[in-house]
Amino acid sequence: MEYRPPEGRRPGAPPGPQETSAAVARLPVSNAIAAVLIAVAALLGAIAVLLVIPEVTEALGTAVAITGSGFTLAARIAVPRRR
């Protein structure tokens, strides 16, 4: 078997600080603000549906659908895609 040193080190080189990618990814502030605004708008839309159409089961389903789609859109905007 052949000895292979870890990548980034040469045989006989003193052990030094290893570069790691343990940094936390920072989200763009504009994306975070837009996501919060969309989530709040979705909640307000769902509340408006419940106030306009009281005591109807369809209103509850519509409110849940509005909230779910708003939160899904907010999550897609807030979390950047990896390239």
N, CA, C and O atoms as a GROMACS GRO file, in nm:
protein
  332
    1MET      N    1   0.084  -0.117   0.000
    1MET     CA    2   0.000   0.000   0.000
    1MET      C    3   0.088   0.123   0.000
    1MET      O    4   0.197   0.125   0.057
    2GLU      N    5   0.040   0.223  -0.065
    2GLU     CA    6   0.115   0.346  -0.081
    2GLU      C    7   0.056   0.453   0.011
    2GLU      O    8  -0.066   0.465   0.022
    3TYR      N    9   0.143   0.531   0.077
    3TYR     CA   10   0.098   0.637   0.167
    3TYR      C   11   0.066   0.760   0.085
    3TYR      O   12   0.147   0.805   0.004
    4ARG      N   13  -0.054   0.815   0.108
    4ARG     CA   14  -0.093   0.939   0.042
    4ARG      C   15  -0.122   1.042   0.150
    4ARG      O   16  -0.211   1.022   0.233
    5PRO      N   17  -0.048   1.154   0.150
    5PRO     CA   18  -0.075   1.256   0.252
    5PRO      C   19  -0.210   1.323   0.224
    5PRO      O   20  -0.257   1.324   0.110
    6PRO      N   21  -0.271   1.378   0.328
    6PRO     CA   22  -0.399   1.448   0.306
    6PRO      C   23  -0.380   1.563   0.208
    6PRO      O   24  -0.272   1.621   0.198
    7GLU      N   25  -0.487   1.593   0.136
    7GLU     CA   26  -0.476   1.700   0.037
    7GLU      C   27  -0.438   1.830   0.104
    7GLU      O   28  -0.483   1.861   0.214
    8GLY      N   29  -0.355   1.907   0.036
    8GLY     CA   30  -0.314   2.035   0.089
    8GLY      C   31  -0.188   2.027   0.174
    8GLY      O   32  -0.138   2.130   0.217
    9ARG      N   33  -0.137   1.908   0.198
    9ARG     CA   34  -0.015   1.892   0.278
    9ARG      C   35   0.088   1.814   0.198
    9ARG      O   36   0.056   1.721   0.125
   10ARG      N   37   0.211   1.854   0.214
   10ARG     CA   38   0.321   1.782   0.151
   10ARG      C   39   0.386   1.696   0.257
   10ARG      O   40   0.377   1.726   0.375
   11PRO      N   41   0.452   1.590   0.217
   11PRO     CA   42   0.525   1.510   0.316
   11PRO      C   43   0.633   1.597   0.379
   11PRO      O   44   0.708   1.665   0.308
   12GLY      N   45   0.641   1.595   0.508
   12GLY     CA   46   0.742   1.672   0.580
   12GLY      C   47   0.700   1.814   0.611
   12GLY      O   48   0.773   1.885   0.680
   13ALA      N   49   0.585   1.858   0.562
   13ALA     CA   50   0.540   1.994   0.591
   13ALA      C   51   0.479   1.998   0.730
   13ALA      O   52   0.408   1.905   0.769
   14PRO      N   53   0.506   2.104   0.806
   14PRO     CA   54   0.448   2.111   0.940
   14PRO      C   55   0.297   2.126   0.933
   14PRO      O   56   0.245   2.193   0.844
   15PRO      N   57   0.228   2.063   1.027
   15PRO     CA   58   0.081   2.077   1.024
   15PRO      C   59   0.043   2.221   1.053
   15PRO      O   60   0.086   2.278   1.153
   16GLY      N   61  -0.036   2.276   0.969
   16GLY     CA   62  -0.080   2.414   0.986
   16GLY      C   63  -0.231   2.420   0.990
   16GLY      O   64  -0.298   2.318   0.991
   17PRO      N   65  -0.282   2.540   0.993
   17PRO     CA   66  -0.429   2.551   0.996
   17PRO      C   67  -0.488   2.501   0.865
   17PRO      O   68  -0.444   2.538   0.756
   18GLN      N   69  -0.587   2.416   0.877
   18GLN     CA   70  -0.654   2.359   0.761
   18GLN      C   71  -0.770   2.451   0.724
   18GLN      O   72  -0.841   2.502   0.810
   19GLU      N   73  -0.788   2.470   0.595
   19GLU     CA   74  -0.901   2.550   0.550
   19GLU      C   75  -1.026   2.463   0.549
   19GLU      O   76  -1.029   2.355   0.490
   20THR      N   77  -1.127   2.512   0.615
   20THR     CA   78  -1.255   2.440   0.616
   20THR      C   79  -1.364   2.534   0.572
   20THR      O   80  -1.351   2.656   0.585
   21SER      N   81  -1.469   2.480   0.520
   21SER     CA   82  -1.582   2.562   0.477
   21SER      C   83  -1.695   2.547   0.578
   21SER      O   84  -1.806   2.506   0.542
   22ALA      N   85  -1.668   2.580   0.702
   22ALA     CA   86  -1.769   2.568   0.807
   22ALA      C   87  -1.840   2.701   0.830
   22ALA      O   88  -1.911   2.716   0.929
   23ALA      N   89  -1.822   2.795   0.741
   23ALA     CA   90  -1.886   2.926   0.756
   23ALA      C   91  -2.035   2.913   0.729
   23ALA      O   92  -2.078   2.834   0.644
   24VAL      N   93  -2.112   2.990   0.800
   24VAL     CA   94  -2.256   2.990   0.781
   24VAL      C   95  -2.289   3.078   0.661
   24VAL      O   96  -2.240   3.191   0.651
   25ALA      N   97  -2.369   3.027   0.571
   25ALA     CA   98  -2.407   3.104   0.453
   25ALA      C   99  -2.494   3.220   0.496
   25ALA      O  100  -2.591   3.204   0.570
   26ARG      N  101  -2.459   3.338   0.448
   26ARG     CA  102  -2.536   3.457   0.482
   26ARG      C  103  -2.641   3.482   0.375
   26ARG      O  104  -2.611   3.479   0.255
   27LEU      N  105  -2.762   3.506   0.418
   27LEU     CA  106  -2.870   3.534   0.325
   27LEU      C  107  -2.868   3.683   0.291
   27LEU      O  108  -2.840   3.766   0.377
   28PRO      N  109  -2.898   3.716   0.167
   28PRO     CA  110  -2.909   3.858   0.134
   28PRO      C  111  -3.024   3.921   0.213
   28PRO      O  112  -3.132   3.862   0.227
   29VAL      N  113  -3.000   4.040   0.264
   29VAL     CA  114  -3.100   4.105   0.349
   29VAL      C  115  -3.227   4.134   0.270
   29VAL      O  116  -3.337   4.122   0.324
   30SER      N  117  -3.214   4.173   0.144
   30SER     CA  118  -3.333   4.204   0.066
   30SER      C  119  -3.421   4.080   0.048
   30SER      O  120  -3.544   4.091   0.048
   31ASN      N  121  -3.359   3.963   0.032
   31ASN     CA  122  -3.438   3.840   0.020
   31ASN      C  123  -3.512   3.810   0.150
   31ASN      O  124  -3.628   3.768   0.148
   32ALA      N  125  -3.447   3.830   0.262
   32ALA     CA  126  -3.510   3.803   0.391
   32ALA      C  127  -3.627   3.899   0.415
   32ALA      O  128  -3.732   3.858   0.464
   33ILE      N  129  -3.608   4.025   0.381
   33ILE     CA  130  -3.715   4.123   0.401
   33ILE      C  131  -3.834   4.090   0.310
   33ILE      O  132  -3.949   4.095   0.354
   34ALA      N  133  -3.806   4.055   0.186
   34ALA     CA  134  -3.914   4.020   0.093
   34ALA      C  135  -3.988   3.896   0.142
   34ALA      O  136  -4.111   3.888   0.131
   35ALA      N  137  -3.915   3.798   0.195
   35ALA     CA  138  -3.979   3.676   0.244
   35ALA      C  139  -4.071   3.706   0.362
   35ALA      O  140  -4.180   3.651   0.371
   36VAL      N  141  -4.027   3.791   0.452
   36VAL     CA  142  -4.111   3.827   0.568
   36VAL      C  143  -4.236   3.901   0.522
   36VAL      O  144  -4.345   3.875   0.571
   37LEU      N  145  -4.220   3.993   0.428
   37LEU     CA  146  -4.336   4.067   0.378
   37LEU      C  147  -4.437   3.974   0.309
   37LEU      O  148  -4.558   3.991   0.326
   38ILE      N  149  -4.388   3.879   0.234
   38ILE     CA  150  -4.478   3.784   0.166
   38ILE      C  151  -4.550   3.696   0.268
   38ILE      O  152  -4.669   3.670   0.253
   39ALA      N  153  -4.478   3.651   0.371
   39ALA     CA  154  -4.541   3.567   0.473
   39ALA      C  155  -4.649   3.645   0.549
   39ALA      O  156  -4.756   3.591   0.576
   40VAL      N  157  -4.621   3.770   0.582
   40VAL     CA  158  -4.720   3.853   0.652
   40VAL      C  159  -4.841   3.879   0.562
   40VAL      O  160  -4.955   3.874   0.608
   41ALA      N  161  -4.816   3.906   0.435
   41ALA     CA  162  -4.927   3.928   0.342
   41ALA      C  163  -5.014   3.803   0.328
   41ALA      O  164  -5.136   3.812   0.318
   42ALA      N  165  -4.950   3.687   0.327
   42ALA     CA  166  -5.028   3.563   0.318
   42ALA      C  167  -5.114   3.543   0.442
   42ALA      O  168  -5.230   3.502   0.432
   43LEU      N  169  -5.058   3.572   0.558
   43LEU     CA  170  -5.138   3.559   0.681
   43LEU      C  171  -5.255   3.658   0.682
   43LEU      O  172  -5.366   3.622   0.721
   44LEU      N  173  -5.229   3.781   0.640
   44LEU     CA  174  -5.336   3.880   0.638
   44LEU      C  175  -5.443   3.842   0.535
   44LEU      O  176  -5.562   3.863   0.559
   45GLY      N  177  -5.402   3.786   0.423
   45GLY     CA  178  -5.500   3.740   0.324
   45GLY      C  179  -5.586   3.627   0.376
   45GLY      O  180  -5.706   3.622   0.352
   46ALA      N  181  -5.523   3.536   0.450
   46ALA     CA  182  -5.599   3.425   0.507
   46ALA      C  183  -5.697   3.474   0.613
   46ALA      O  184  -5.811   3.427   0.620
   47ILE      N  185  -5.654   3.568   0.694
   47ILE     CA  186  -5.744   3.625   0.796
   47ILE      C  187  -5.860   3.698   0.729
   47ILE      O  188  -5.974   3.690   0.776
   48ALA      N  189  -5.832   3.771   0.620
   48ALA     CA  190  -5.938   3.843   0.549
   48ALA      C  191  -6.041   3.745   0.492
   48ALA      O  192  -6.161   3.773   0.496
   49VAL      N  193  -5.996   3.633   0.440
   49VAL     CA  194  -6.088   3.533   0.387
   49VAL      C  195  -6.178   3.480   0.498
   49VAL      O  196  -6.298   3.464   0.479
   50LEU      N  197  -6.119   3.453   0.614
   50LEU     CA  198  -6.199   3.402   0.726
   50LEU      C  199  -6.299   3.505   0.777
   50LEU      O  200  -6.408   3.469   0.823
   51LEU      N  201  -6.264   3.634   0.769
   51LEU     CA  202  -6.357   3.737   0.815
   51LEU      C  203  -6.469   3.762   0.715
   51LEU      O  204  -6.582   3.790   0.755
   52VAL      N  205  -6.438   3.753   0.586
   52VAL     CA  206  -6.538   3.781   0.483
   52VAL      C  207  -6.636   3.665   0.469
   52VAL      O  208  -6.755   3.687   0.448
   53ILE      N  209  -6.586   3.542   0.482
   53ILE     CA  210  -6.672   3.425   0.464
   53ILE      C  211  -6.678   3.349   0.598
   53ILE      O  212  -6.610   3.248   0.614
   54PRO      N  213  -6.758   3.394   0.693
   54PRO     CA  214  -6.764   3.324   0.822
   54PRO      C  215  -6.846   3.195   0.814
   54PRO      O  216  -6.938   3.184   0.733
   55GLU      N  217  -6.811   3.102   0.897
   55GLU     CA  218  -6.885   2.977   0.916
   55GLU      C  219  -6.901   2.894   0.789
   55GLU      O  220  -7.004   2.828   0.772
   56VAL      N  221  -6.804   2.896   0.704
   56VAL     CA  222  -6.808   2.811   0.585
   56VAL      C  223  -6.679   2.731   0.583
   56VAL      O  224  -6.570   2.784   0.600
   57THR      N  225  -6.694   2.601   0.563
   57THR     CA  226  -6.577   2.514   0.564
   57THR      C  227  -6.482   2.545   0.449
   57THR      O  228  -6.361   2.529   0.462
   58GLU      N  229  -6.536   2.591   0.337
   58GLU     CA  230  -6.452   2.626   0.224
   58GLU      C  231  -6.360   2.742   0.257
   58GLU      O  232  -6.249   2.751   0.204
   59ALA      N  233  -6.405   2.831   0.343
   59ALA     CA  234  -6.322   2.945   0.381
   59ALA      C  235  -6.198   2.899   0.455
   59ALA      O  236  -6.090   2.954   0.436
   60LEU      N  237  -6.213   2.800   0.538
   60LEU     CA  238  -6.097   2.747   0.612
   60LEU      C  239  -5.997   2.684   0.516
   60LEU      O  240  -5.876   2.704   0.530
   61GLY      N  241  -6.046   2.609   0.419
   61GLY     CA  242  -5.957   2.549   0.320
   61GLY      C  243  -5.887   2.654   0.235
   61GLY      O  244  -5.768   2.641   0.205
   62THR      N  245  -5.960   2.757   0.198
   62THR     CA  246  -5.900   2.865   0.120
   62THR      C  247  -5.794   2.939   0.201
   62THR      O  248  -5.688   2.972   0.148
   63ALA      N  249  -5.823   2.963   0.329
   63ALA     CA  250  -5.726   3.032   0.414
   63ALA      C  251  -5.599   2.948   0.431
   63ALA      O  252  -5.489   3.003   0.429
   64VAL      N  253  -5.614   2.819   0.446
   64VAL     CA  254  -5.497   2.731   0.459
   64VAL      C  255  -5.418   2.729   0.330
   64VAL      O  256  -5.295   2.730   0.332
   65ALA      N  257  -5.487   2.726   0.215
   65ALA     CA  258  -5.419   2.726   0.086
   65ALA      C  259  -5.342   2.856   0.064
   65ALA      O  260  -5.229   2.854   0.016
   66ILE      N  261  -5.402   2.969   0.099
   66ILE     CA  262  -5.335   3.098   0.084
   66ILE      C  263  -5.212   3.104   0.173
   66ILE      O  264  -5.104   3.146   0.130
   67THR      N  265  -5.227   3.061   0.298
   67THR     CA  266  -5.114   3.064   0.391
   67THR      C  267  -5.003   2.971   0.345
   67THR      O  268  -4.885   3.008   0.348
   68GLY      N  269  -5.039   2.852   0.303
   68GLY     CA  270  -4.938   2.755   0.258
   68GLY      C  271  -4.862   2.802   0.135
   68GLY      O  272  -4.740   2.790   0.128
   69SER      N  273  -4.934   2.856   0.039
   69SER     CA  274  -4.866   2.903  -0.082
   69SER      C  275  -4.780   3.026  -0.053
   69SER      O  276  -4.673   3.043  -0.112
   70GLY      N  277  -4.827   3.112   0.036
   70GLY     CA  278  -4.747   3.230   0.073
   70GLY      C  279  -4.619   3.191   0.145
   70GLY      O  280  -4.513   3.247   0.118
   71PHE      N  281  -4.630   3.096   0.236
   71PHE     CA  282  -4.510   3.052   0.308
   71PHE      C  283  -4.415   2.977   0.216
   71PHE      O  284  -4.293   2.988   0.231
   72THR      N  285  -4.468   2.901   0.121
   72THR     CA  286  -4.382   2.831   0.025
   72THR      C  287  -4.306   2.932  -0.061
   72THR      O  288  -4.186   2.916  -0.084
   73LEU      N  289  -4.375   3.034  -0.109
   73LEU     CA  290  -4.309   3.137  -0.188
   73LEU      C  291  -4.204   3.211  -0.106
   73LEU      O  292  -4.095   3.240  -0.155
   74ALA      N  293  -4.237   3.241   0.019
   74ALA     CA  294  -4.141   3.311   0.106
   74ALA      C  295  -4.017   3.226   0.129
   74ALA      O  296  -3.906   3.279   0.131
   75ALA      N  297  -4.034   3.097   0.146
   75ALA     CA  298  -3.918   3.009   0.168
   75ALA      C  299  -3.833   3.000   0.042
   75ALA      O  300  -3.710   2.997   0.051
   76ARG      N  301  -3.895   2.996  -0.074
   76ARG     CA  302  -3.817   2.990  -0.198
   76ARG      C  303  -3.739   3.118  -0.221
   76ARG      O  304  -3.628   3.114  -0.275
   77ILE      N  305  -3.794   3.231  -0.180
   77ILE     CA  306  -3.724   3.357  -0.198
   77ILE      C  307  -3.612   3.371  -0.095
   77ILE      O  308  -3.503   3.420  -0.126
   78ALA      N  309  -3.638   3.329   0.027
   78ALA     CA  310  -3.542   3.351   0.136
   78ALA      C  311  -3.419   3.262   0.123
   78ALA      O  312  -3.309   3.306   0.156
   79VAL      N  313  -3.434   3.139   0.075
   79VAL     CA  314  -3.322   3.046   0.069
   79VAL      C  315  -3.267   3.045  -0.074
   79VAL      O  316  -3.334   3.000  -0.166
   80PRO      N  317  -3.144   3.095  -0.092
   80PRO     CA  318  -3.088   3.097  -0.228
   80PRO      C  319  -3.054   2.957  -0.276
   80PRO      O  320  -3.022   2.869  -0.196
   81ARG      N  321  -3.061   2.937  -0.406
   81ARG     CA  322  -3.029   2.806  -0.465
   81ARG      C  323  -2.880   2.790  -0.477
   81ARG      O  324  -2.807   2.887  -0.500
   82ARG      N  325  -2.834   2.667  -0.463
   82ARG     CA  326  -2.693   2.638  -0.485
   82ARG      C  327  -2.669   2.625  -0.634
   82ARG      O  328  -2.752   2.569  -0.706
   83ARG      N  329  -2.557   2.673  -0.679
   83ARG     CA  330  -2.526   2.664  -0.822
   83ARG      C  331  -2.412   2.571  -0.843
   83ARG      O  332  -2.370   2.550  -0.956
   0.00000   0.00000   0.00000
